[in-house]
Each structure stands twice: as structure tokens, then as C-alpha cells.
Amino acid sequence: MAERVALVTGGNVGIGHEVVRALAKAGHVVWLASRDADKGKKAAADLAGEGDIRPVRIDVTDEASMVAAVAAIEAAHGKLDLLINNAGATFGGGAAHVADLDALRAAIENNAIGPLRMSQLALPLLRKGETAQIIMVGSGAGSLAWLGNPAPGFEGRIPLGYATSKSVMHSISVQLAQALKADRIAVNVISPGYVNSAVSQYQGTKSTAEGAAPIVRLALDPAPPTGRFISDVEGQELPW
């Protein structure tokens, strides 16, 4: 069986780090992407013994870094089977009626446009992959249905920039899934749940390993669906 090659953005910390660990243990060659090259190298060294893990620098707001990473993967393997767009950041901006528009623009650039561009650049390699899939790490906070009726205790607490950028990412993902059906490349959004990480300001109720689990489950699916918004609860989907 040919080796499967995965690229995980934001793989040096949190959920991404656990996804890298799990996929490497499952036998994938995993490219661990980090905005800071030194942090990426350290994260890969920390996972020594888990499998074939290769650090690479990717800043999703820096196209040159994405181009260079794709070129490195092409030179090493000639293909890519799995792209996990996990990298992202939390941006506030205040309530919508007084929002800081610069913060909103930065959020959309990091959390929506960056993953789209990463997907576009990786597409030639994904077309050569086996059961190729793009996984967008989304958020329940980006669900318009949820935002219209947030869970008790979350009213007014979800940062505008984060929620809006995830909603934009979700929209992009649905359209990308439709566009890539002919290429047989699955595109899905998955919510890791309320994870105790920097994104939740360490207020989450799930560990990073628990947050990674549904992403890994989808990544290892031999016949993944496409165009779905998948919950962290196995077998469930979320409203867009």
C-alpha cells in the first residue's frame, strides 16, 4: 500500500499537534506546518518516535511560504493525500455595531482566505493523491443557526472576528466541495468542539486530544463524504 501524505497547518500546538501525532501513528507521512519555523522543528522533535513527521514553515497570510511548502512536498512525494487546514487565530473586534473593522479583516484573512489559498495551491498535488481530502477545521461559533440562538452562557461572548471568519470559511468550503466533485476530492468542515486551547482562551471543556479525535476519524475514513459540516459528536452534523 502506498504511503499516505498529509499536511497539517498549525501543527505545532493544540489540536493540530495532536492531529499530527495521530496521523503519524496511523502510518501517514505528516508535514507539520508552523508559522514559526523554529517552533515547528521543536514540535516535530517532541513527537520523535511517533512516525514520519517533517516540519515545514507555513504562514497562511504569506503566500510565498505556502508555495515553498507545496514545492517541498512535491519534490519529496509528488502528491498529497490529505490537507488539514487547522491554522487559525482568535480575533475580537467588539460587538457588530461598533466592530473594529481592521480586526475583522485580519480574522477573515487568517481564518478563511488563508485556508482557501492553501487549498488552491495544494490542488495539483491533491489531484494525484489517493482518496484525497481537504478538511477545514471550522467551529460551531461559525454556524449562523447557532449564532442566532447561542447556547446559554455564550450570549455576547463569541468574538465577532472569529465567528464571522469561520462562517466565511464554511461558505468557501461548501462551494469548494461542489467545485472539486469532478476531481473526486472531498472537502468537509469539522467542529472539534469546545476545546481547552488558546482559541477558547483556555476555557474549553475538552482536551486537545479529544478535539483532534473527530478530525482524525474523518481523515482516516476510506470513503469520506463531501460538503458536510460534521460535529465533534460521532455520526452527527451541524447546521450551517
C-alpha positions as CSV (number, residue, x, y, z in Angstrom):
1,M,0.0,0.0,0.0
2,A,1.4,3.4,-1.0
3,E,2.3,5.8,1.8
4,R,-0.3,8.5,2.5
5,V,1.0,12.0,2.8
6,A,-0.7,14.6,5.0
7,L,-0.2,18.3,5.5
8,V,-1.4,19.8,8.8
9,T,-1.3,23.6,9.2
10,G,-0.9,25.0,12.7
11,G,0.5,21.6,13.6
12,N,2.9,22.8,16.3
13,V,0.4,23.4,19.1
14,G,-3.0,22.4,20.4
15,I,-5.4,20.4,18.3
16,G,-3.1,20.5,15.3
17,H,-0.2,18.9,17.3
18,E,-2.5,16.0,18.3
19,V,-3.7,15.5,14.8
20,V,-0.1,15.3,13.6
21,R,0.7,12.7,16.3
22,A,-2.4,10.5,15.5
23,L,-1.9,10.5,11.7
24,A,1.8,9.7,12.1
25,K,1.0,6.8,14.4
26,A,-1.5,5.6,11.8
27,G,1.3,5.4,9.2
28,H,1.0,8.7,7.3
29,V,3.9,10.8,6.4
30,V,2.9,14.1,8.1
31,W,4.2,17.5,7.2
32,L,3.8,19.6,10.4
33,A,3.3,23.2,9.3
34,S,4.0,26.1,11.7
35,R,4.1,29.8,11.2
36,D,7.4,29.9,13.2
37,A,10.0,27.6,11.7
38,D,11.8,27.0,15.0
39,K,8.6,26.2,16.9
40,G,7.7,23.7,14.1
41,K,11.1,22.0,14.4
42,K,10.7,21.7,18.2
43,A,7.2,20.4,17.9
44,A,8.3,17.7,15.4
45,A,11.2,16.8,17.7
46,D,8.8,16.4,20.6
47,L,6.9,13.8,18.5
48,A,10.0,11.9,17.6
49,G,9.2,8.2,17.7
50,E,5.6,8.7,16.7
51,G,6.2,8.2,13.0
52,D,7.5,10.1,9.9
53,I,6.9,13.8,10.8
54,R,8.5,16.6,8.8
55,P,8.4,20.3,9.9
56,V,7.7,23.0,7.3
57,R,7.1,26.7,7.6
58,I,3.6,27.9,6.6
59,D,2.1,31.3,7.4
60,V,-1.4,31.3,5.8
61,T,-1.1,35.1,5.3
62,D,2.3,34.7,3.5
63,E,1.8,33.1,0.0
64,A,5.5,32.6,-0.5
65,S,5.7,30.3,2.5
66,M,2.7,28.2,1.2
67,V,4.2,28.0,-2.3
68,A,7.6,26.8,-0.9
69,A,5.9,24.2,1.3
70,V,3.9,22.7,-1.6
71,A,7.1,22.6,-3.7
72,A,8.9,20.7,-0.9
73,I,6.1,18.2,-0.7
74,E,6.0,17.8,-4.4
75,A,9.8,17.2,-4.5
76,A,9.5,14.6,-1.8
77,H,6.4,12.7,-2.8
78,G,4.9,14.1,-6.0
79,K,1.4,14.0,-4.4
80,L,-0.6,15.0,-1.3
81,D,-3.5,12.8,0.0
82,L,-4.7,14.9,2.9
83,L,-4.8,18.7,3.6
84,I,-6.0,19.7,7.1
85,N,-6.5,23.5,7.3
86,N,-6.2,23.8,11.0
87,A,-4.2,27.0,11.4
88,G,-6.2,30.0,12.7
89,A,-6.4,32.6,15.3
90,T,-8.9,34.3,17.5
91,F,-9.8,37.9,16.7
92,G,-12.3,40.0,18.5
93,G,-13.4,43.3,17.1
94,G,-16.2,44.1,19.6
95,A,-19.9,43.9,19.0
96,A,-21.1,44.1,15.4
97,H,-22.5,47.6,15.7
98,V,-19.1,49.0,16.9
99,A,-16.8,46.5,15.4
100,D,-13.1,47.2,14.8
101,L,-13.0,46.6,11.0
102,D,-9.3,46.0,10.9
103,A,-9.6,43.2,13.4
104,L,-12.4,41.7,11.3
105,R,-10.4,41.9,8.1
106,A,-7.4,40.2,9.8
107,A,-9.7,37.4,11.1
108,I,-11.1,36.7,7.6
109,E,-7.6,36.8,6.1
110,N,-6.2,34.3,8.6
111,N,-9.2,32.0,9.1
112,A,-10.9,32.0,5.7
113,I,-8.8,33.4,2.8
114,G,-5.6,31.7,4.0
115,P,-7.1,28.2,4.1
116,L,-8.7,28.8,0.7
117,R,-5.4,29.9,-0.8
118,M,-3.6,26.9,0.8
119,S,-6.2,24.6,-0.8
120,Q,-5.8,26.2,-4.2
121,L,-2.0,25.8,-4.1
122,A,-2.2,22.2,-2.9
123,L,-4.8,21.2,-5.5
124,P,-2.3,19.9,-8.2
125,L,-0.8,17.5,-5.6
126,L,-4.2,16.5,-4.2
127,R,-5.3,15.6,-7.7
128,K,-2.5,13.0,-7.7
129,G,-3.4,11.7,-4.2
130,E,-5.4,8.6,-3.2
131,T,-8.9,9.3,-1.7
132,A,-7.8,12.9,-1.4
133,Q,-9.5,15.1,1.1
134,I,-9.4,18.7,2.4
135,I,-10.5,19.1,6.0
136,M,-11.4,22.6,7.2
137,V,-11.3,22.9,10.9
138,G,-14.4,25.1,11.5
139,S,-16.4,25.9,14.6
140,G,-19.9,25.8,15.9
141,A,-19.4,29.5,16.5
142,G,-19.4,29.9,12.7
143,S,-22.9,28.4,12.4
144,L,-25.5,31.0,11.5
145,A,-28.1,28.9,13.1
146,W,-26.1,28.7,16.4
147,L,-25.3,32.4,16.3
148,G,-29.0,33.2,16.0
149,N,-29.7,31.2,19.1
150,P,-26.5,30.7,21.1
151,A,-26.2,28.2,23.9
152,P,-26.9,29.6,27.4
153,G,-23.9,31.4,28.8
154,F,-22.4,32.2,25.4
155,E,-24.6,35.3,24.6
156,G,-22.3,38.1,23.7
157,R,-19.2,36.1,24.4
158,I,-18.2,34.9,20.9
159,P,-15.7,37.2,19.3
160,L,-17.1,38.8,16.2
161,G,-14.0,38.3,14.1
162,Y,-13.6,34.7,15.0
163,A,-17.3,33.8,14.4
164,T,-17.6,35.7,11.1
165,S,-14.3,34.4,9.7
166,K,-15.4,30.8,10.5
167,S,-18.8,31.5,8.8
168,V,-16.9,32.7,5.7
169,M,-14.7,29.6,5.8
170,H,-17.8,27.4,6.0
171,S,-19.2,29.1,2.9
172,I,-16.0,28.7,1.0
173,S,-15.8,25.1,1.9
174,V,-19.3,24.2,0.7
175,Q,-18.5,25.9,-2.7
176,L,-15.1,24.2,-2.9
177,A,-16.7,20.8,-2.3
178,Q,-19.0,21.4,-5.2
179,A,-16.2,22.6,-7.4
180,L,-14.0,19.6,-6.7
181,K,-16.6,16.8,-7.1
182,A,-15.3,16.1,-10.6
183,D,-11.8,15.7,-9.2
184,R,-13.1,13.3,-6.5
185,I,-11.6,15.4,-3.8
186,A,-13.7,15.5,-0.7
187,V,-14.0,18.8,1.2
188,N,-15.5,18.9,4.7
189,V,-15.8,21.2,7.7
190,I,-15.5,19.7,11.1
191,S,-16.0,21.3,14.5
192,P,-13.6,20.0,17.2
193,G,-16.0,21.2,19.9
194,Y,-15.2,23.5,22.9
195,V,-11.6,22.7,23.3
196,N,-9.3,23.9,26.1
197,S,-6.8,25.8,23.9
198,A,-5.6,29.3,23.0
199,V,-8.7,29.8,20.8
200,S,-11.1,29.3,23.7
201,Q,-8.7,31.3,26.0
202,Y,-8.3,28.0,27.8
203,Q,-11.9,28.0,28.9
204,G,-12.9,24.9,26.9
205,T,-14.2,21.6,28.4
206,K,-12.4,19.2,26.1
207,S,-8.7,18.3,25.9
208,T,-6.8,18.9,22.7
209,A,-6.6,15.2,22.1
210,E,-10.4,15.0,22.4
211,G,-10.7,17.9,19.9
212,A,-8.4,16.2,17.5
213,A,-10.3,12.9,17.6
214,P,-13.1,13.8,15.2
215,I,-10.7,15.3,12.7
216,V,-8.6,12.2,12.8
217,R,-11.6,10.0,12.4
218,L,-12.7,11.9,9.3
219,A,-9.1,11.9,7.9
220,L,-8.9,8.1,8.2
221,D,-12.3,7.5,6.6
222,P,-11.6,5.4,3.5
223,A,-14.7,6.8,1.8
224,P,-15.2,10.3,3.2
225,P,-18.4,12.3,2.4
226,T,-18.1,15.7,0.9
227,G,-19.7,19.1,1.6
228,R,-20.6,18.3,5.2
229,F,-20.4,20.2,8.4
230,I,-19.5,17.5,10.8
231,S,-20.0,17.6,14.6
232,D,-17.4,16.5,17.2
233,V,-20.1,14.0,18.2
234,E,-19.7,10.9,16.0
235,G,-22.4,10.5,13.4
236,Q,-23.9,14.0,13.8
237,E,-23.8,17.0,11.6
238,L,-24.2,20.7,12.4
239,P,-26.5,23.3,10.8
240,W,-24.7,25.8,8.6
